[in-house]
Amino acid sequence: MANYEADSTGIDSSTVRVLIENGEYWLTNRGDLAILDVTVRRLSERWPGARLGVLTYAPSLLRAFAPSAEPVTYRRGSRWARSGPWWQLPAYAGPQLVGPVSEGWWAASDRPRRYARRVRDSLRGSVAVPDETGRIPRIPMAVRDASLVLAMGGGYMTDVDPYQAHRTLDLLECAADLQIPTAMCGQGIGPLTGEHLVAHASHVLPKVDLIAVREGVRGPALLRSLGVSSERIVVTGDDAVELAYDMRSDPIGTDIGVCLRVAGYSQVTGGAQDVVGRVVRGFAGSVDAGLVPLIVSEYEAEDRRSTMPLVDGFPVVRSILGRFASARDLVAEVARCRVLVTGAYHVAVFALAQGIPVVGLSTSRYYDDKLGGLSGMFPGGVELVQLAEDGLEERLTRAVHHMWQAAPDLRSGLRAEARAQVCASRRAFERVYALVESENPRRATEQ
């Protein structure tokens, strides 16, 4: 009989190592931070002694946001982090203190570090070979010691983010070739049309043991077209739903939340931005509501630069979150709202999970799919408004008015949908756990 201390799962959780692909290595997006919160908490509950490695460019900030996780720097040769009492300091200090220091250190040391790496590789005779697309895959050595490689939820398996899509596929392919269990949870799949990316996905995704998608409108069909068997696909909703649902409050909000993102994948004209601001300010004034600016992404301050002009000059504007506020802080701000007007996806998830209806703003196929998928998961809870079509002011005003009036009646139904998605997501994680527990060699010896 094997000599080890088993937990309630029948395995020694101290032998488990989960390498987590988190999709957003700088930790600047509160939607991704919410998924990280849920993912790490679930894995820690299942395997209390496990090592949970998260790929990141900001190791100290990761420790501050997720003390139960440990950073694995994304680069060739990177191994599991060293442990020691000093690694607990960021967790005690918190992201508000750690964040500015982390950003400053990275800015100051990035160029010297790149130069030192090139010199080291040259001296070692280490030359990375590009693939057919010209990329140089950088697979961390940590994958070789993993019990499971888990691609955390996100919307990165798409044409919009080919770099992240390819590096996730590289990691999953390496793990599969090493016969390490693999899973993808809470995924937003597509649009995906690029030749190299489609070929790469068609080669790798059928090898992944389980793919849980956050919507059922396009994702499952796209995965099947890439060769993934239906038995490995499950629709769960977004894993971040659990965080917001758990933080729901009984009183209905009295304000209007607003978030607008202007980026390369979400091109919003200055004229459309002006109309959105005019409509939300005008409607809020007509119903005596405050405006709540809601910032999801801090990447190059994209949400701040696009959202703050919408509330400028309005007499009642709620306080705005700081640069290193957590996902839970944002969820709490969303709870103030009776209606949300947004061009960003995850703040809509936070609203719907609490029973708050959403007016979704879109200018692209990417956001049509994201917000349309949410509409399918929360029937009646999302009204999509195309910013590029004529008559925007009238259409947007009508949508906000409709959702404001319908909010009390929609509340319980939206929360019921959220509860069902939490259950579906947790069932998918049970299948993920089984990938490790059924393959665990110590358990096999014990039996």
C-alpha positions as CSV (number, residue, x, y, z in Angstrom):
1,M,0.0,0.0,0.0
2,A,1.3,3.4,-0.9
3,N,2.4,5.5,2.1
4,Y,0.8,8.9,1.8
5,E,-1.8,11.1,3.4
6,A,-4.9,11.2,1.2
7,D,-7.5,13.9,1.3
8,S,-11.2,13.5,0.7
9,T,-10.6,13.0,-3.0
10,G,-8.6,9.9,-2.4
11,I,-5.3,11.4,-3.6
12,D,-2.4,13.2,-1.9
13,S,-3.2,16.8,-3.0
14,S,0.4,17.9,-2.2
15,T,1.5,16.0,-5.2
16,V,-0.8,17.9,-7.6
17,R,0.6,20.7,-9.7
18,V,-1.8,22.7,-11.9
19,L,-0.3,25.0,-14.5
20,I,-2.9,27.7,-15.3
21,E,-2.9,29.6,-18.6
22,N,-4.7,32.8,-17.5
23,G,-4.9,34.6,-20.8
24,E,-3.9,38.1,-19.5
25,Y,-0.4,38.1,-18.1
26,W,-0.3,41.7,-16.9
27,L,-3.3,41.3,-14.6
28,T,-4.8,44.5,-15.9
29,N,-8.4,43.2,-16.7
30,R,-10.9,42.8,-13.8
31,G,-12.9,40.3,-15.9
32,D,-9.9,38.0,-16.1
33,L,-9.1,38.7,-12.4
34,A,-12.6,37.5,-11.5
35,I,-12.1,34.3,-13.4
36,L,-8.7,33.9,-11.7
37,D,-10.4,34.4,-8.3
38,V,-13.0,31.7,-9.0
39,T,-10.5,29.2,-10.7
40,V,-7.9,29.4,-7.9
41,R,-10.5,29.1,-5.2
42,R,-12.2,26.1,-6.7
43,L,-8.9,24.3,-7.2
44,S,-7.7,25.1,-3.7
45,E,-11.0,23.8,-2.3
46,R,-10.6,20.5,-4.2
47,W,-6.8,20.1,-3.6
48,P,-5.8,22.1,-0.5
49,G,-2.2,21.1,-0.8
50,A,-1.8,21.6,-4.5
51,R,0.6,24.0,-6.2
52,L,-1.3,26.3,-8.5
53,G,1.1,27.9,-11.0
54,V,-0.2,30.9,-13.0
55,L,1.6,32.1,-16.1
56,T,2.2,35.9,-15.7
57,Y,4.5,38.8,-16.4
58,A,3.7,40.3,-13.0
59,P,4.6,37.8,-10.3
60,S,4.4,40.1,-7.2
61,L,1.0,41.5,-8.4
62,L,-0.3,37.9,-8.9
63,R,0.7,37.1,-5.3
64,A,-1.2,40.2,-4.2
65,F,-4.4,39.4,-6.1
66,A,-4.3,35.6,-5.6
67,P,-2.3,34.6,-2.5
68,S,-3.0,30.9,-3.1
69,A,-1.4,30.9,-6.5
70,E,2.3,31.1,-7.4
71,P,3.7,32.9,-10.4
72,V,5.3,31.1,-13.3
73,T,6.9,33.6,-15.6
74,Y,6.1,33.1,-19.3
75,R,9.3,32.4,-21.0
76,R,11.3,29.5,-22.3
77,G,12.9,27.6,-19.5
78,S,10.7,29.0,-16.7
79,R,10.1,26.6,-13.8
80,W,7.9,26.6,-10.8
81,A,8.5,29.5,-8.4
82,R,10.8,29.3,-5.5
83,S,9.0,29.3,-2.2
84,G,9.8,31.3,1.0
85,P,8.4,33.7,3.5
86,W,9.2,36.7,1.3
87,W,6.7,35.5,-1.3
88,Q,3.9,36.1,1.2
89,L,4.8,39.8,1.5
90,P,2.8,40.9,-1.6
91,A,-0.3,39.1,-0.2
92,Y,-0.1,41.0,3.0
93,A,0.6,44.3,1.3
94,G,-2.2,44.0,-1.2
95,P,-2.4,45.1,-4.9
96,Q,-2.8,48.8,-4.0
97,L,0.8,48.9,-2.6
98,V,2.3,46.2,-4.7
99,G,0.9,47.4,-8.1
100,P,2.8,50.6,-8.5
101,V,6.1,49.0,-7.4
102,S,5.6,46.0,-9.7
103,E,4.9,48.3,-12.7
104,G,7.9,50.5,-11.9
105,W,10.2,47.6,-11.6
106,W,9.1,46.0,-14.8
107,A,9.5,49.3,-16.7
108,A,13.0,49.8,-15.4
109,S,14.3,46.2,-15.8
110,D,12.6,45.0,-19.0
111,R,15.2,46.1,-21.5
112,P,18.3,44.9,-19.4
113,R,16.5,41.6,-18.8
114,R,15.9,41.1,-22.5
115,Y,19.5,41.8,-23.3
116,A,20.8,39.5,-20.6
117,R,18.5,36.7,-21.9
118,R,19.9,37.1,-25.4
119,V,23.5,37.0,-24.2
120,R,22.8,34.0,-22.0
121,D,21.1,32.1,-24.9
122,S,24.0,33.0,-27.2
123,L,26.6,31.7,-24.7
124,R,24.7,28.5,-24.3
125,G,24.3,28.1,-28.0
126,S,20.5,28.1,-27.5
127,V,18.8,29.2,-30.7
128,A,15.0,29.0,-30.9
129,V,13.6,27.9,-34.2
130,P,10.6,29.8,-35.6
131,D,7.6,27.8,-36.8
132,E,5.9,28.3,-40.2
133,T,4.3,31.6,-39.1
134,G,7.6,33.1,-37.9
135,R,6.7,32.7,-34.2
136,I,9.1,31.3,-31.6
137,P,7.1,29.2,-29.2
138,R,8.2,29.8,-25.6
139,I,7.1,26.8,-23.5
140,P,7.8,27.0,-19.8
141,M,9.7,24.0,-18.4
142,A,7.1,24.0,-15.6
143,V,4.7,22.2,-17.9
144,R,6.8,19.0,-17.6
145,D,6.0,18.7,-13.9
146,A,2.3,19.5,-14.2
147,S,-0.5,17.2,-13.2
148,L,-2.9,19.3,-15.2
149,V,-2.6,22.2,-17.7
150,L,-5.7,24.4,-17.4
151,A,-6.5,27.2,-19.8
152,M,-8.6,29.5,-17.7
153,G,-11.7,31.3,-19.1
154,G,-11.3,34.2,-21.5
155,G,-12.0,35.5,-25.0
156,Y,-8.5,35.0,-26.4
157,M,-9.1,32.0,-28.8
158,T,-10.0,34.4,-31.6
159,D,-8.7,36.3,-34.6
160,V,-8.6,39.4,-32.4
161,D,-5.8,38.1,-30.2
162,P,-3.8,35.7,-32.4
163,Y,-0.6,36.0,-30.2
164,Q,-2.4,34.8,-27.1
165,A,-4.4,32.1,-29.0
166,H,-1.2,30.7,-30.5
167,R,0.7,30.6,-27.2
168,T,-2.2,28.9,-25.5
169,L,-2.3,26.3,-28.2
170,D,1.4,25.8,-28.0
171,L,1.1,25.1,-24.3
172,L,-1.8,22.7,-24.6
173,E,-0.1,20.9,-27.5
174,C,3.1,20.4,-25.4
175,A,1.1,19.1,-22.5
176,A,-1.0,16.7,-24.6
177,D,2.2,15.4,-26.3
178,L,3.6,14.7,-22.8
179,Q,0.3,12.9,-21.9
180,I,-0.5,15.5,-19.3
181,P,-4.3,16.1,-18.9
182,T,-5.6,19.3,-20.4
183,A,-8.7,21.4,-20.1
184,M,-10.1,24.7,-21.2
185,C,-12.8,26.3,-19.0
186,G,-15.2,29.3,-19.5
187,Q,-13.9,29.9,-23.0
188,G,-15.2,32.4,-25.6
189,I,-14.3,30.8,-28.9
190,G,-14.2,32.8,-32.1
191,P,-14.5,34.5,-34.4
192,L,-11.7,32.4,-35.8
193,T,-10.9,32.6,-39.5
194,G,-7.2,33.3,-39.9
195,E,-5.5,30.6,-41.9
196,H,-2.6,29.8,-39.6
197,L,-4.7,30.1,-36.5
198,V,-7.5,27.8,-37.8
199,A,-4.8,25.2,-38.8
200,H,-3.2,25.4,-35.4
201,A,-6.5,25.2,-33.6
202,S,-7.6,22.2,-35.7
203,H,-4.4,20.4,-34.9
204,V,-4.4,21.1,-31.1
205,L,-8.0,21.5,-29.8
206,P,-9.2,17.9,-30.7
207,K,-6.4,16.7,-28.3
208,V,-7.8,18.8,-25.3
209,D,-9.6,16.5,-22.9
210,L,-12.4,19.0,-22.0
211,I,-13.4,22.4,-23.5
212,A,-16.1,24.3,-21.5
213,V,-17.5,27.3,-23.4
214,R,-19.3,30.3,-22.0
215,E,-22.0,30.5,-24.6
216,G,-23.9,28.1,-26.8
217,V,-24.7,30.2,-29.9
218,R,-21.4,29.9,-31.8
219,G,-18.7,28.3,-29.7
220,P,-19.8,24.6,-29.8
221,A,-20.4,24.6,-33.6
222,L,-17.1,26.2,-34.2
223,L,-15.3,23.7,-32.1
224,R,-16.9,20.8,-33.9
225,S,-15.9,22.3,-37.2
226,L,-12.3,22.3,-35.9
227,G,-12.5,18.5,-35.2
228,V,-13.4,18.6,-31.5
229,S,-15.7,15.8,-30.5
230,S,-19.1,16.7,-29.0
231,E,-18.3,14.6,-25.9
232,R,-15.5,16.9,-25.0
233,I,-17.6,20.1,-25.3
234,V,-19.8,21.5,-22.6
235,V,-21.7,24.9,-22.3
236,T,-21.3,26.4,-18.8
237,G,-21.5,30.1,-19.0
238,D,-18.6,32.4,-17.9
239,D,-16.8,31.2,-14.8
240,A,-16.9,34.8,-13.5
241,V,-20.6,34.5,-13.0
242,E,-20.0,32.8,-9.7
243,L,-18.1,35.7,-8.2
244,A,-20.8,38.2,-9.1
245,Y,-23.7,35.9,-8.2
246,D,-22.2,35.2,-4.7
247,M,-22.0,39.0,-4.2
248,R,-25.6,39.8,-5.2
249,S,-27.6,42.0,-2.9
250,D,-31.4,42.2,-2.3
251,P,-32.2,45.9,-2.9
252,I,-32.4,46.9,-6.5
253,G,-29.9,49.5,-7.6
254,T,-30.9,53.1,-8.3
255,D,-28.1,54.2,-10.7
256,I,-27.0,53.7,-14.3
257,G,-23.7,52.0,-14.9
258,V,-21.7,52.8,-18.0
259,C,-18.5,51.5,-19.6
260,L,-17.3,52.1,-23.2
261,R,-14.2,50.6,-24.7
262,V,-12.4,52.1,-27.7
263,A,-9.7,49.7,-29.0
264,G,-8.5,48.2,-32.2
265,Y,-11.0,45.4,-31.9
266,S,-13.8,47.8,-30.7
267,Q,-13.6,50.8,-33.0
268,V,-16.0,53.5,-31.8
269,T,-16.3,56.8,-33.7
270,G,-16.1,60.1,-31.8
271,G,-19.6,60.8,-32.9
272,A,-21.0,57.6,-31.5
273,Q,-19.2,58.2,-28.2
274,D,-20.8,61.6,-28.0
275,V,-24.2,60.1,-28.6
276,V,-23.7,57.5,-25.9
277,G,-22.7,60.2,-23.4
278,R,-25.6,62.4,-24.3
279,V,-28.1,59.6,-23.9
280,V,-26.9,58.2,-20.6
281,R,-26.6,61.7,-19.1
282,G,-30.0,62.7,-20.4
283,F,-31.8,59.6,-19.2
284,A,-30.1,59.6,-15.8
285,G,-31.2,63.1,-15.3
286,S,-34.8,62.3,-16.3
287,V,-35.1,59.5,-13.7
288,D,-33.0,61.2,-11.0
289,A,-30.3,58.5,-11.1
290,G,-26.5,58.7,-10.6
291,L,-24.0,57.6,-13.1
292,V,-21.5,54.9,-12.2
293,P,-18.3,54.8,-14.4
294,L,-17.2,51.1,-14.5
295,I,-13.6,50.3,-15.5
296,V,-12.9,46.7,-16.5
297,S,-9.6,47.0,-18.4
298,E,-6.7,49.1,-17.2
299,Y,-4.6,48.2,-20.3
300,E,-3.2,51.5,-21.5
301,A,-6.1,53.0,-19.5
302,E,-8.4,52.1,-22.5
303,D,-11.7,51.9,-20.5
304,R,-10.9,55.1,-18.5
305,R,-10.1,57.1,-21.6
306,S,-13.3,56.0,-23.3
307,T,-15.7,56.0,-20.3
308,M,-14.9,59.1,-18.2
309,P,-15.9,61.6,-21.0
310,L,-19.4,60.0,-20.9
311,V,-20.1,61.2,-17.4
312,D,-18.2,64.5,-17.6
313,G,-20.3,67.4,-16.3
314,F,-23.1,65.2,-14.9
315,P,-24.0,66.4,-11.3
316,V,-24.1,62.9,-9.7
317,V,-21.2,60.7,-10.6
318,R,-20.2,57.9,-8.3
319,S,-16.5,57.5,-7.3
320,I,-14.3,55.7,-9.8
321,L,-12.2,52.7,-8.8
322,G,-8.4,53.0,-8.5
323,R,-5.9,51.5,-10.9
324,F,-5.3,48.4,-8.8
325,A,-8.8,47.8,-7.5
326,S,-9.9,44.2,-7.5
327,A,-12.6,42.4,-9.4
328,R,-14.7,42.2,-6.2
329,D,-14.5,46.0,-5.9
330,L,-15.9,46.3,-9.4
331,V,-18.7,43.8,-8.8
332,A,-19.7,45.9,-5.7
333,E,-19.9,49.0,-7.9
334,V,-22.0,47.2,-10.4
335,A,-24.5,46.3,-7.6
336,R,-25.4,50.0,-7.4
337,C,-27.0,49.9,-10.8
338,R,-30.5,49.3,-12.0
339,V,-29.3,49.2,-15.6
340,L,-25.9,48.9,-17.3
341,V,-24.9,50.4,-20.6
342,T,-21.7,48.8,-21.8
343,G,-19.4,48.1,-24.7
344,A,-17.2,45.8,-22.5
345,Y,-18.1,42.2,-22.0
346,H,-17.2,41.2,-18.4
347,V,-18.9,44.1,-16.7
348,A,-22.1,42.9,-18.4
349,V,-21.4,39.4,-16.9
350,F,-21.1,41.0,-13.5
351,A,-24.4,42.8,-14.0
352,L,-26.5,39.9,-15.3
353,A,-25.2,37.5,-12.7
354,Q,-26.7,39.9,-10.1
355,G,-30.0,40.3,-11.9
356,I,-29.2,43.6,-13.6
357,P,-30.2,44.0,-17.3
358,V,-27.7,45.3,-19.9
359,V,-27.8,47.5,-22.9
360,G,-24.9,46.2,-25.0
361,L,-23.0,48.4,-27.4
362,S,-21.3,46.8,-30.4
363,T,-19.4,47.9,-33.5
364,S,-17.8,44.5,-34.6
365,R,-18.5,40.8,-35.2
366,Y,-16.3,40.1,-32.2
367,Y,-18.6,42.0,-29.8
368,D,-21.7,40.8,-31.6
369,D,-20.6,37.3,-30.8
370,K,-19.6,38.1,-27.2
371,L,-22.7,40.1,-26.3
372,G,-25.0,37.9,-28.4
373,G,-23.7,34.9,-26.6
374,L,-24.5,36.5,-23.2
375,S,-28.0,37.3,-24.5
376,G,-28.4,33.6,-25.2
377,M,-27.3,32.7,-21.7
378,F,-29.5,35.3,-20.1
379,P,-32.7,35.5,-22.1
380,G,-34.3,38.9,-22.0
381,G,-31.4,40.4,-20.1
382,V,-29.4,42.0,-23.0
383,E,-30.5,44.4,-25.6
384,L,-27.9,44.8,-28.3
385,V,-27.4,48.3,-29.9
386,Q,-25.3,48.7,-33.0
387,L,-23.3,51.9,-32.7
388,A,-22.5,52.2,-36.4
389,E,-26.2,52.1,-37.6
390,D,-28.3,55.2,-38.3
391,G,-30.6,56.6,-35.7
392,L,-28.3,55.7,-32.8
393,E,-29.6,58.3,-30.3
394,E,-33.3,57.2,-30.7
395,R,-32.4,53.5,-30.6
396,L,-30.2,53.8,-27.6
397,T,-32.6,55.9,-25.7
398,R,-35.4,53.5,-26.4
399,A,-33.2,50.5,-25.2
400,V,-32.2,52.2,-22.0
401,H,-35.8,53.2,-21.2
402,H,-37.0,49.7,-21.9
403,M,-34.4,48.0,-19.6
404,W,-35.0,50.6,-16.9
405,Q,-38.7,49.8,-16.8
406,A,-38.2,46.0,-17.1
407,A,-35.4,45.8,-14.5
408,P,-37.6,44.7,-11.5
409,D,-39.4,42.0,-13.4
410,L,-36.2,40.6,-15.0
411,R,-34.3,40.4,-11.7
412,S,-35.3,37.0,-10.4
413,G,-35.2,35.3,-13.8
414,L,-31.6,36.6,-14.5
415,R,-30.5,35.4,-11.1
416,A,-32.0,32.0,-11.8
417,E,-30.0,31.8,-15.0
418,A,-26.9,32.8,-13.2
419,R,-27.4,30.1,-10.6
420,A,-27.9,27.5,-13.3
421,Q,-24.6,28.5,-15.0
422,V,-22.7,28.3,-11.7
423,C,-24.0,24.7,-11.3
424,A,-23.0,23.9,-14.9
425,S,-19.6,25.4,-14.5
426,R,-19.0,23.5,-11.3
427,R,-20.1,20.2,-13.0
428,A,-17.5,20.9,-15.7
429,F,-14.8,21.4,-13.0
430,E,-15.8,18.0,-11.6
431,R,-14.8,16.5,-14.9
432,V,-11.6,18.5,-14.8
433,Y,-10.8,17.1,-11.3
434,A,-11.4,13.6,-12.6
435,L,-8.8,14.0,-15.3
436,V,-6.2,14.2,-12.5
437,E,-7.7,11.9,-9.9
438,S,-8.4,9.0,-12.3
439,E,-4.8,9.3,-13.7
440,N,-3.0,9.8,-10.4
441,P,-0.4,7.1,-10.2
442,R,-0.5,7.0,-6.4
443,R,-4.2,6.4,-6.4
444,A,-3.8,3.6,-9.0
445,T,-1.2,2.0,-6.7
446,E,-3.5,2.3,-3.7
447,Q,-6.4,0.6,-5.6
